[in-house]
Amino acid sequence: MAELLNGLKRTHYAGLLREEHIDQKVVLMGWVQKRRNLGGLLFVDLRDREGIAQIVFDTAVSQEAFDLADPIRGEYVIAVEGTVKLRQSINNDIPTGKVEVFAESIKILSESEVPPIHINDDDGAGEQLRLKYRYLDLRKPKMYNNLLFRSKVASVFRNFFGGEGFLEVETPFLNKPTPEGARDYLVPSRVNPNKFYALPQSPQLFKQMLMVSGIDRYYQIVKCFRDEDLRADRQPEFTQVDVELSFVEEKDVMSINERLMQKMFKEMLDVDLPTPFMTMAYKEAMERFGSDKPDLRFGYELKALNDIAETCGFGVFADTVKAGNDVRAINIDGGAIEFSKKGMKNLEKFAKTYGAKGMAWMKITEEGLDSPIAKFLSEEDVKNITERMEAKVGDMILFIADKPSVVFATLGALRCEIAKKLDKIAEGDYKILWVNEFPLFEYSEEEDRYVAKHHPFTSPLDADMDMIESDPANARAKAYDLVLNGSEIGGGSIRIHNSELQSRMFKALGFTEEEANSKFGFLLDAFKYGVPPHGGIAYGLDRVVMELLNIDNIRDVIAFPKTQQATCLLTNAPAPAEEAQLEELFLDLVIPKKEEKVD
């Protein structure tokens, strides 16, 4: 390496040079961002991870350095030795804008072809191109700063939990396939033919085992894997901050994590979060905001209209209530002015993406009521609706009539979409809360049975213990999510630590005793030997960073992410395996048949 660098050793990062370095001799190394040849002067913007410094090649200082520098182009990697001087034309737009380096020698370390994307934050490159050439994309200051921020967030987690007496313990990646939750990524075993490992969706069972082991307080920052449909805030592999502690109840877990969030916000954003955080029951969150992760930075709360709708003249509303479903609405303050007919059609299209069959609306104007359903409503109907919705002149009411799940999902999404469109969300406003008392079960129409809302190891509320078998639809869990600005950044629960109760849960979920022992026998065996009450939480590190940076796309906070099709454009993964590899694993491929086209 010494021969390659001609004995040069970097003394400073280019982006950290300041006035105090004037008259110092420095060695800088990095990439050529830009070059400008003005005859006897050659100006080069040299970029490294900390920023840009201007390098001046002056024939009056060194003809040799000038001649060697003349062939360099964008993205060449160079080493430069020179003296820092006060810059002749100060550039106040960059931190190094008051200084420049007069080069005395240069070494070209690597040449570069013309890159397929420009190395600047506003290059306009599409995401497909950015992911294909991710190593170039990561040279951009914005992407580097995102990863730097992420690294600091991880350090806050580690420092906090280390200071609270938590042990960082690694758990296995090659685990047993599980029947609950999202789809597993399976890994075939070569030495155990026709058997499979599963990559962890979460270290859940192992961290419970650590509590059985007496570790008492555990955490790790760990990769997890879920084979599920992807969105802007999901990835097939993601980073989880996993936490578990013994001899605790809900309030204990909440308290320690509120202190963690206080530290996180203070160190990363210089924001003081007041504690304790607000706590809201799941049922209240759904009824007021249509979501179990409510965004409290703006209003537009849902109001139930079933009693009014049941007797009103609009048949769609009345029939919906008679069928046992819901009619709810939100009032958009000033919306009558803000949304044109085209805007209303776009909102209806948006509503339909959440399963709604349609969206009714009503504008309260100076001239009177403007609504496509006005002709079906009596004056009394309109009066009752506007009073319930607390609507005034200039407001707009949006209605959804459908199954409760569709109503909540649609209105919950509409209120957030409209708040963004109307710019109702103040920058730097952080609303954080706990949502608790989640349902213990939810009914799966696909499987025609109750499944665990979170996972089958979550403890029921003490008051609902007898409802596991008799009234599973209304049984509540000792589960809690931490919600920041409408995004779930962490979730956890108090776990079942009693083998009899755990067996009841498995039975309620439809497992026979043999099935439960086959899948979770090691857990039930461990419960025979003294288990402390325990609970925990897991944070999505990627999502925490997204929210703190106010970034919409999770791929912008991950170094090498996958696309929404779970592919890596950089490496072309997943890719076919060689025949010899398949034979070693005793695998035969089933090639899907192509659908025949019908003329």
C-alpha positions as CSV (number, residue, x, y, z in Angstrom):
1,M,0.0,0.0,0.0
2,A,2.9,2.4,0.8
3,E,4.2,1.9,-2.8
4,L,0.7,2.6,-4.2
5,L,0.4,5.8,-2.2
6,N,4.1,6.9,-2.6
7,G,4.4,7.0,1.1
8,L,1.4,9.4,1.4
9,K,-0.8,9.2,4.4
10,R,-4.1,11.0,4.7
11,T,-4.0,13.7,7.4
12,H,-7.5,15.2,7.1
13,Y,-10.9,14.6,5.6
14,A,-11.5,17.1,2.8
15,G,-14.9,18.1,4.2
16,L,-13.4,19.0,7.6
17,L,-10.9,21.6,6.5
18,R,-11.5,25.1,8.1
19,E,-9.8,28.4,8.6
20,E,-7.8,27.1,11.6
21,H,-5.9,24.8,9.1
22,I,-4.6,27.7,7.0
23,D,-0.8,27.4,6.3
24,Q,-0.9,23.7,7.3
25,K,0.4,21.1,5.0
26,V,-2.2,18.4,4.4
27,V,-2.7,15.2,2.5
28,L,-6.3,14.6,1.2
29,M,-7.7,11.5,-0.5
30,G,-11.0,11.1,-2.3
31,W,-13.0,11.3,-5.5
32,V,-13.0,14.1,-8.1
33,Q,-16.4,15.7,-8.0
34,K,-15.7,18.4,-10.6
35,R,-12.7,19.9,-12.5
36,R,-12.3,23.3,-14.2
37,N,-9.2,24.1,-16.3
38,L,-8.5,27.8,-16.7
39,G,-5.2,27.5,-18.4
40,G,-2.4,27.9,-15.9
41,L,-4.9,27.1,-13.1
42,L,-6.8,23.8,-12.6
43,F,-9.5,23.7,-10.0
44,V,-10.7,20.3,-8.6
45,D,-13.5,19.7,-6.1
46,L,-12.3,16.8,-4.1
47,R,-15.0,14.8,-2.3
48,D,-14.8,12.4,0.6
49,R,-17.5,11.2,3.1
50,E,-17.3,14.5,5.1
51,G,-17.7,16.9,2.2
52,I,-15.9,18.8,-0.5
53,A,-12.7,20.8,-0.6
54,Q,-11.4,22.9,-3.5
55,I,-7.9,21.9,-4.7
56,V,-5.9,24.4,-6.8
57,F,-3.3,23.1,-9.2
58,D,-1.1,26.2,-10.1
59,T,1.8,26.0,-12.5
60,A,3.5,28.6,-10.3
61,V,3.4,26.2,-7.4
62,S,4.1,22.9,-9.2
63,Q,4.2,22.4,-12.9
64,E,4.6,18.6,-12.4
65,A,1.4,18.4,-10.2
66,F,-0.5,20.5,-12.8
67,D,0.6,18.2,-15.6
68,L,-0.3,15.0,-13.7
69,A,-3.7,16.4,-12.7
70,D,-4.7,17.5,-16.2
71,P,-6.0,14.1,-17.3
72,I,-8.2,13.5,-14.3
73,R,-12.0,13.3,-14.7
74,G,-15.1,12.9,-12.5
75,E,-14.9,10.1,-10.0
76,Y,-11.2,9.5,-10.4
77,V,-9.7,8.6,-7.0
78,I,-6.7,10.8,-6.1
79,A,-4.3,11.6,-3.3
80,V,-3.2,15.2,-3.0
81,E,-0.5,16.9,-0.9
82,G,-0.6,20.6,-0.5
83,T,-0.9,23.7,1.7
84,V,-4.2,25.1,3.0
85,K,-4.7,28.8,2.0
86,L,-7.5,31.4,2.5
87,R,-9.8,31.0,-0.5
88,Q,-9.8,33.9,-3.0
89,S,-13.5,33.6,-3.8
90,I,-15.3,32.6,-0.7
91,N,-18.2,30.1,-1.1
92,N,-20.6,30.4,1.8
93,D,-22.7,27.5,0.6
94,I,-20.3,24.8,1.8
95,P,-18.5,24.4,5.2
96,T,-15.0,24.5,3.5
97,G,-15.9,27.5,1.5
98,K,-13.3,29.8,3.1
99,V,-10.3,27.7,2.4
100,E,-8.6,25.9,-0.5
101,V,-5.6,23.7,-0.9
102,F,-2.7,24.5,-3.3
103,A,-1.5,21.2,-4.5
104,E,2.2,20.3,-4.5
105,S,1.9,16.7,-5.6
106,I,-0.8,14.3,-6.8
107,K,-1.2,10.6,-7.1
108,I,-3.9,9.1,-9.3
109,L,-5.1,6.0,-7.3
110,S,-7.9,4.9,-9.6
111,E,-9.5,5.9,-12.8
112,S,-13.2,6.0,-13.5
113,E,-15.5,5.6,-16.5
114,V,-18.3,8.1,-16.8
115,P,-20.8,6.9,-14.1
116,P,-24.3,6.0,-15.1
117,I,-25.7,8.3,-12.4
118,H,-24.5,11.7,-11.2
119,I,-23.0,11.8,-7.7
120,N,-25.2,14.6,-6.2
121,D,-28.4,14.6,-4.2
122,D,-30.6,16.1,-6.9
123,D,-29.5,13.9,-9.8
124,G,-33.0,12.8,-10.6
125,A,-32.0,9.2,-11.1
126,G,-34.9,6.7,-10.8
127,E,-34.9,4.2,-7.9
128,Q,-34.2,1.2,-10.2
129,L,-31.0,2.8,-11.5
130,R,-30.0,3.9,-8.0
131,L,-30.4,0.4,-6.6
132,K,-28.6,-1.2,-9.5
133,Y,-25.6,1.1,-8.9
134,R,-26.0,1.4,-5.2
135,Y,-22.3,1.8,-4.5
136,L,-22.5,5.0,-6.5
137,D,-25.7,6.1,-4.9
138,L,-24.1,5.7,-1.5
139,R,-21.4,8.3,-2.5
140,K,-24.1,11.0,-2.4
141,P,-24.0,13.2,0.7
142,K,-27.7,12.5,1.6
143,M,-27.3,8.8,1.5
144,Y,-24.1,8.9,3.5
145,N,-25.7,11.1,6.1
146,N,-28.7,8.7,6.4
147,L,-26.3,5.9,7.1
148,L,-24.3,8.0,9.6
149,F,-27.6,8.9,11.4
150,R,-28.6,5.3,11.4
151,S,-25.2,4.3,13.0
152,K,-25.7,6.9,15.7
153,V,-29.2,5.7,16.4
154,A,-27.9,2.1,16.8
155,S,-25.3,3.5,19.2
156,V,-27.9,5.2,21.3
157,F,-29.8,1.9,21.6
158,R,-26.6,0.0,22.6
159,N,-25.4,2.7,25.1
160,F,-28.8,3.0,26.8
161,F,-29.5,-0.7,27.2
162,G,-25.9,-1.4,28.2
163,G,-26.2,1.3,30.9
164,E,-29.4,-0.3,32.2
165,G,-27.8,-3.6,32.8
166,F,-29.0,-5.5,29.7
167,L,-26.8,-8.2,28.2
168,E,-26.3,-8.2,24.4
169,V,-26.8,-11.9,23.5
170,E,-26.8,-13.4,20.0
171,T,-29.5,-15.9,19.1
172,P,-29.5,-18.4,16.2
173,F,-30.4,-17.6,12.6
174,L,-31.1,-21.2,11.6
175,N,-34.3,-22.1,13.5
176,K,-37.3,-24.4,13.4
177,P,-40.1,-23.5,10.9
178,T,-43.1,-22.0,12.7
179,P,-46.8,-22.3,11.8
180,E,-47.9,-18.8,13.0
181,G,-47.2,-15.3,11.6
182,A,-45.8,-14.4,8.2
183,R,-44.3,-16.9,5.8
184,D,-40.8,-18.2,6.7
185,Y,-37.8,-18.1,4.5
186,L,-36.8,-21.8,4.5
187,V,-33.2,-23.1,4.3
188,P,-32.8,-26.7,3.2
189,S,-30.4,-28.8,5.3
190,R,-27.7,-30.8,3.4
191,V,-26.7,-33.0,6.3
192,N,-30.3,-33.7,7.3
193,P,-32.0,-34.6,4.0
194,N,-35.6,-33.3,3.4
195,K,-35.5,-31.1,6.5
196,F,-35.4,-27.4,6.7
197,Y,-34.4,-24.5,8.9
198,A,-36.3,-21.2,8.9
199,L,-34.6,-17.8,9.1
200,P,-36.0,-16.0,12.2
201,Q,-39.0,-13.7,11.9
202,S,-38.1,-12.7,15.4
203,P,-35.9,-14.1,18.2
204,Q,-39.1,-14.4,20.2
205,L,-38.7,-17.9,21.6
206,F,-35.0,-17.7,22.2
207,K,-35.3,-14.5,24.2
208,Q,-38.0,-16.1,26.3
209,M,-35.6,-19.0,26.9
210,L,-33.0,-16.5,28.0
211,M,-35.5,-15.3,30.6
212,V,-35.9,-18.9,31.7
213,S,-32.1,-19.1,31.9
214,G,-32.0,-16.2,34.4
215,I,-30.3,-13.7,32.0
216,D,-32.9,-11.3,33.4
217,R,-32.2,-8.4,30.9
218,Y,-31.4,-9.1,27.3
219,Y,-31.2,-7.1,24.0
220,Q,-29.6,-7.5,20.6
221,I,-29.7,-5.7,17.3
222,V,-30.5,-8.5,14.9
223,K,-31.5,-9.2,11.3
224,C,-35.0,-10.8,10.9
225,F,-36.7,-12.2,7.8
226,R,-40.3,-12.3,6.7
227,D,-41.5,-13.5,3.3
228,E,-44.4,-11.1,2.9
229,D,-45.8,-8.6,0.5
230,L,-43.7,-5.5,0.6
231,R,-44.6,-1.8,1.0
232,A,-42.6,1.4,1.2
233,D,-41.9,0.8,4.9
234,R,-41.2,-3.0,4.7
235,Q,-38.3,-5.2,3.6
236,P,-37.9,-9.0,3.4
237,E,-34.9,-8.6,5.7
238,F,-35.0,-5.9,8.4
239,T,-33.1,-5.0,11.5
240,Q,-34.8,-5.4,14.8
241,V,-33.8,-4.0,18.2
242,D,-35.0,-6.9,20.4
243,V,-35.5,-6.5,24.1
244,E,-36.7,-8.7,27.0
245,L,-36.6,-8.4,30.8
246,S,-37.9,-10.4,33.8
247,F,-40.0,-9.7,36.8
248,V,-41.9,-6.9,35.1
249,E,-45.4,-5.8,34.2
250,E,-46.6,-3.5,31.4
251,K,-45.9,-0.3,33.2
252,D,-42.3,-1.4,33.9
253,V,-41.6,-2.1,30.2
254,M,-43.2,1.2,29.2
255,S,-41.3,3.2,31.7
256,I,-37.8,2.0,30.7
257,N,-38.6,2.5,27.0
258,E,-39.9,6.0,27.6
259,R,-36.5,6.9,29.1
260,L,-34.9,5.3,26.0
261,M,-37.0,7.4,23.7
262,Q,-36.2,10.6,25.7
263,K,-32.5,9.8,25.3
264,M,-33.0,9.0,21.6
265,F,-34.8,12.3,20.8
266,K,-32.5,14.4,22.8
267,E,-29.3,13.0,21.4
268,M,-30.4,12.7,17.8
269,L,-32.8,15.6,17.3
270,D,-32.3,17.8,20.4
271,V,-36.0,17.4,21.2
272,D,-37.2,17.0,24.8
273,L,-40.0,14.5,25.0
274,P,-42.3,14.8,28.1
275,T,-43.1,11.6,30.0
276,P,-45.1,9.6,30.7
277,F,-46.3,9.1,27.2
278,M,-50.1,9.1,26.4
279,T,-51.7,5.7,26.6
280,M,-54.7,4.9,24.4
281,A,-56.6,1.6,24.2
282,Y,-56.8,-0.1,20.9
283,K,-60.6,0.2,20.7
284,E,-60.4,4.0,21.3
285,A,-57.7,4.4,18.7
286,M,-59.7,2.6,16.1
287,E,-62.9,4.4,16.8
288,R,-61.3,7.9,16.8
289,F,-58.6,7.5,14.2
290,G,-59.4,4.3,12.2
291,S,-56.0,2.9,13.0
292,D,-54.1,1.2,15.8
293,K,-51.2,3.5,15.0
294,P,-52.9,6.9,15.1
295,D,-51.3,10.1,13.9
296,L,-52.2,12.7,16.5
297,R,-50.6,15.7,14.8
298,F,-53.9,16.7,13.3
299,G,-57.6,16.2,13.8
300,Y,-60.2,14.8,11.4
301,E,-61.4,12.2,13.9
302,L,-63.9,9.6,12.9
303,K,-67.5,9.9,14.2
304,A,-70.0,7.1,14.2
305,L,-73.3,7.8,12.4
306,N,-75.1,4.5,12.7
307,D,-78.0,5.8,14.7
308,I,-78.6,8.6,12.3
309,A,-77.9,6.5,9.2
310,E,-80.4,3.8,10.2
311,T,-83.4,6.0,9.8
312,C,-82.2,8.5,7.1
313,G,-83.5,8.7,3.6
314,F,-80.3,7.5,1.9
315,G,-80.8,3.8,1.3
316,V,-77.1,2.9,1.1
317,F,-76.6,4.2,4.6
318,A,-79.7,2.6,6.1
319,D,-79.1,-0.8,4.5
320,T,-75.5,-0.8,5.6
321,V,-76.6,-0.4,9.3
322,K,-79.4,-2.9,8.9
323,A,-76.8,-5.5,7.7
324,G,-74.8,-5.0,10.9
325,N,-72.1,-2.8,9.3
326,D,-70.9,0.7,9.9
327,V,-71.4,4.3,8.7
328,R,-68.7,6.7,9.9
329,A,-67.4,10.0,8.7
330,I,-64.7,12.6,9.1
331,N,-65.0,16.4,8.9
332,I,-62.3,18.2,6.9
333,D,-62.1,21.8,8.3
334,G,-62.1,24.1,5.3
335,G,-62.3,21.2,2.8
336,A,-65.2,22.6,0.9
337,I,-62.9,25.2,-0.5
338,E,-59.8,23.1,-0.9
339,F,-61.2,20.2,-3.0
340,S,-62.6,20.6,-6.5
341,K,-64.7,18.1,-8.3
342,K,-61.6,16.5,-9.7
343,G,-60.1,16.4,-6.2
344,M,-63.2,14.6,-4.9
345,K,-62.9,12.0,-7.6
346,N,-59.3,11.4,-6.7
347,L,-60.2,11.0,-3.0
348,E,-62.9,8.5,-4.0
349,K,-60.3,6.5,-6.1
350,F,-58.0,6.6,-3.1
351,A,-60.8,5.3,-0.8
352,K,-61.4,2.4,-3.1
353,T,-57.8,1.2,-2.8
354,Y,-58.6,0.4,0.8
355,G,-61.6,-1.8,-0.1
356,A,-64.4,0.8,0.1
357,K,-67.1,0.4,-2.6
358,G,-67.5,4.1,-2.7
359,M,-67.3,7.4,-0.8
360,A,-70.1,9.8,-0.1
361,W,-69.4,13.5,0.6
362,M,-71.0,16.7,1.7
363,K,-69.8,20.3,1.4
364,I,-71.2,23.0,3.6
365,T,-71.1,26.2,1.6
366,E,-72.4,29.8,1.8
367,E,-75.0,28.9,-0.8
368,G,-76.1,25.7,1.1
369,L,-75.4,22.0,0.9
370,D,-73.4,20.6,-2.0
371,S,-73.6,16.9,-2.1
372,P,-74.5,14.1,-4.6
373,I,-76.6,12.5,-1.8
374,A,-78.4,15.7,-0.8
375,K,-81.6,14.7,-2.6
376,F,-81.9,11.6,-0.5
377,L,-81.6,13.4,2.8
378,S,-84.3,15.4,4.7
379,E,-83.5,18.6,6.4
380,E,-83.6,16.7,9.7
381,D,-81.1,14.2,8.4
382,V,-78.7,17.0,7.3
383,K,-79.2,18.8,10.6
384,N,-78.4,15.6,12.6
385,I,-75.3,14.8,10.5
386,T,-73.8,18.3,10.6
387,E,-74.4,18.6,14.3
388,R,-72.8,15.2,15.0
389,M,-69.8,16.1,12.8
390,E,-69.6,19.7,14.2
391,A,-69.5,21.0,10.7
392,K,-69.7,24.7,9.8
393,V,-69.7,26.6,6.5
394,G,-66.5,25.8,4.5
395,D,-66.2,22.3,5.9
396,M,-66.4,19.0,4.0
397,I,-67.7,15.7,5.4
398,L,-66.5,12.3,4.0
399,F,-68.6,9.2,4.6
400,I,-67.8,5.5,4.3
401,A,-70.5,2.8,4.7
402,D,-69.1,-0.7,4.8
403,K,-67.8,-3.5,7.0
404,P,-66.2,-2.0,10.1
405,S,-62.7,-3.1,9.0
406,V,-63.1,-1.4,5.7
407,V,-64.6,1.8,7.2
408,F,-61.7,2.1,9.7
409,A,-59.0,1.4,7.2
410,T,-60.4,3.8,4.6
411,L,-61.2,6.7,6.8
412,G,-58.0,6.2,8.7
413,A,-56.0,6.4,5.5
414,L,-58.1,9.3,4.1
415,R,-57.5,11.5,7.2
416,C,-53.7,11.0,6.8
417,E,-53.8,11.6,3.0
418,I,-55.8,14.8,3.3
419,A,-53.6,16.1,6.1
420,K,-50.6,15.8,3.8
421,K,-52.4,17.3,0.8
422,L,-53.5,20.3,2.9
423,D,-50.1,20.6,4.6
424,K,-51.6,20.3,8.1
425,I,-48.6,18.5,9.5
426,A,-46.1,20.9,11.2
427,E,-42.4,20.1,10.6
428,G,-40.7,19.1,13.8
429,D,-43.9,18.0,15.5
430,Y,-43.6,14.7,17.3
431,K,-46.6,12.9,18.8
432,I,-45.7,9.7,20.5
433,L,-48.0,7.4,22.4
434,W,-48.6,3.8,23.6
435,V,-51.5,1.9,22.2
436,N,-52.5,-1.1,24.4
437,E,-55.3,-3.5,25.2
438,F,-55.1,-5.1,21.7
439,P,-57.3,-8.0,20.9
440,L,-55.8,-11.2,21.9
441,F,-57.1,-12.9,18.8
442,E,-58.3,-12.0,15.3
443,Y,-60.4,-14.1,13.0
444,S,-58.8,-15.3,9.8
445,E,-61.4,-15.8,7.0
446,E,-58.7,-17.5,5.0
447,E,-58.0,-20.1,7.6
448,D,-61.5,-20.1,9.1
449,R,-60.2,-19.8,12.7
450,Y,-58.9,-17.4,15.3
451,V,-55.2,-16.6,15.0
452,A,-53.0,-14.7,17.5
453,K,-53.2,-10.9,16.9
454,H,-49.5,-10.6,17.9
455,H,-48.1,-14.0,18.6
456,P,-49.4,-17.0,20.7
457,F,-47.1,-16.2,23.6
458,T,-48.8,-13.0,24.5
459,S,-50.6,-13.0,27.9
460,P,-54.3,-12.1,28.1
461,L,-55.4,-9.3,30.4
462,D,-56.1,-10.6,33.8
463,A,-59.7,-9.4,33.5
464,D,-60.2,-11.4,30.3
465,M,-58.5,-14.6,31.3
466,D,-61.7,-16.6,31.3
467,M,-62.7,-15.3,27.8
468,I,-60.0,-17.3,25.9
469,E,-62.4,-20.1,25.2
470,S,-65.8,-18.5,25.9
471,D,-65.4,-15.1,24.1
472,P,-62.2,-15.0,22.1
473,A,-63.4,-12.2,19.8
474,N,-63.4,-9.8,22.8
475,A,-60.5,-11.1,24.8
476,R,-57.8,-8.4,25.2
477,A,-54.0,-8.9,25.4
478,K,-51.2,-7.4,27.6
479,A,-49.8,-6.0,24.4
480,Y,-48.6,-2.6,23.6
481,D,-47.2,-0.7,20.6
482,L,-45.2,2.5,20.6
483,V,-46.5,4.8,17.9
484,L,-44.7,7.9,16.5
485,N,-46.5,10.2,14.1
486,G,-48.8,7.5,12.8
487,S,-46.1,4.8,12.5
488,E,-45.6,1.8,14.8
489,I,-41.9,1.9,15.7
490,G,-42.0,-0.7,18.4
491,G,-44.3,-3.4,19.8
492,G,-44.3,-5.9,22.6
493,S,-46.2,-7.6,25.3
494,I,-46.1,-9.4,28.6
495,R,-45.6,-13.0,27.9
496,I,-47.3,-16.1,29.1
497,H,-45.1,-17.7,31.7
498,N,-47.4,-20.5,32.9
499,S,-47.5,-23.8,31.0
500,E,-51.2,-24.4,31.7
501,L,-52.1,-21.0,30.3
502,Q,-49.8,-21.5,27.3
503,S,-51.5,-24.8,26.6
504,R,-54.9,-23.1,26.7
505,M,-53.7,-20.6,24.2
506,F,-52.5,-23.2,21.8
507,K,-55.8,-25.1,22.1
508,A,-57.8,-21.8,21.4
509,L,-55.7,-21.3,18.3
510,G,-56.7,-24.8,17.0
511,F,-53.6,-26.8,17.9
512,T,-54.0,-30.3,19.1
513,E,-51.8,-31.3,22.0
514,E,-49.6,-33.3,19.6
515,E,-49.3,-30.4,17.2
516,A,-48.4,-28.0,20.0
517,N,-45.7,-30.4,21.4
518,S,-44.3,-30.9,17.9
519,K,-43.9,-27.2,17.2
520,F,-43.3,-25.8,20.6
521,G,-42.5,-28.7,22.9
522,F,-39.1,-27.3,23.8
523,L,-40.9,-24.1,25.2
524,L,-43.5,-26.1,27.1
525,D,-40.7,-28.3,28.5
526,A,-38.8,-25.2,29.7
527,F,-41.9,-23.9,31.4
528,K,-41.7,-26.9,33.8
529,Y,-38.6,-25.6,35.5
530,G,-39.4,-22.2,36.9
531,V,-40.2,-19.3,34.6
532,P,-40.1,-15.7,35.8
533,P,-42.8,-13.2,34.7
534,H,-41.3,-11.5,31.7
535,G,-42.1,-9.2,28.8
536,G,-40.4,-7.1,26.2
537,I,-40.5,-5.1,23.1
538,A,-39.0,-5.0,19.6
539,Y,-38.2,-1.9,17.6
540,G,-37.8,-1.8,13.8
541,L,-34.5,0.0,13.6
542,D,-35.1,0.9,9.9
543,R,-38.5,2.4,10.7
544,V,-37.2,4.3,13.7
545,V,-34.5,5.9,11.5
546,M,-37.2,6.6,8.8
547,E,-39.4,8.5,11.3
548,L,-36.6,10.5,12.9
549,L,-35.4,11.6,9.5
550,N,-38.9,12.1,8.2
551,I,-38.2,9.9,5.2
552,D,-41.0,8.1,3.4
553,N,-39.0,5.2,1.8
554,I,-37.4,2.6,4.0
555,R,-34.9,1.8,1.2
556,D,-33.3,5.2,1.7
557,V,-32.1,4.3,5.2
558,I,-30.7,0.8,4.4
559,A,-27.3,0.4,2.7
560,F,-28.3,-2.5,0.3
561,P,-32.1,-2.9,0.3
562,K,-34.4,-5.1,-1.8
563,T,-37.0,-3.9,-4.2
564,Q,-40.8,-4.3,-3.7
565,Q,-40.4,-7.6,-5.6
566,A,-37.9,-8.8,-2.9
567,T,-35.0,-8.6,-5.4
568,C,-31.5,-7.1,-5.2
569,L,-30.8,-5.1,-8.4
570,L,-27.2,-4.8,-7.5
571,T,-26.4,-8.6,-7.3
572,N,-29.4,-9.9,-9.2
573,A,-30.5,-12.0,-6.2
574,P,-32.4,-14.2,-5.9
575,A,-30.9,-16.3,-8.7
576,P,-31.1,-19.9,-9.9
577,A,-29.0,-22.5,-8.1
578,E,-26.7,-24.8,-9.9
579,E,-27.8,-28.3,-10.5
580,A,-25.0,-29.7,-8.3
581,Q,-26.1,-27.6,-5.4
582,L,-29.7,-28.8,-5.8
583,E,-28.5,-32.4,-5.8
584,E,-26.5,-31.9,-2.6
585,L,-29.7,-30.6,-1.0
586,F,-31.9,-33.4,-2.4
587,L,-34.1,-30.8,-4.1
588,D,-36.0,-31.1,-7.4
589,L,-37.5,-27.9,-8.9
590,V,-41.1,-27.7,-10.0
591,I,-41.3,-25.3,-13.0
592,P,-44.6,-23.4,-13.0
593,K,-46.6,-24.1,-16.2
594,K,-47.1,-21.0,-18.4
595,E,-50.8,-20.1,-18.8
596,E,-52.0,-20.8,-22.3
597,K,-53.3,-17.7,-24.1
598,V,-57.0,-17.9,-25.2
599,D,-57.7,-16.3,-28.5
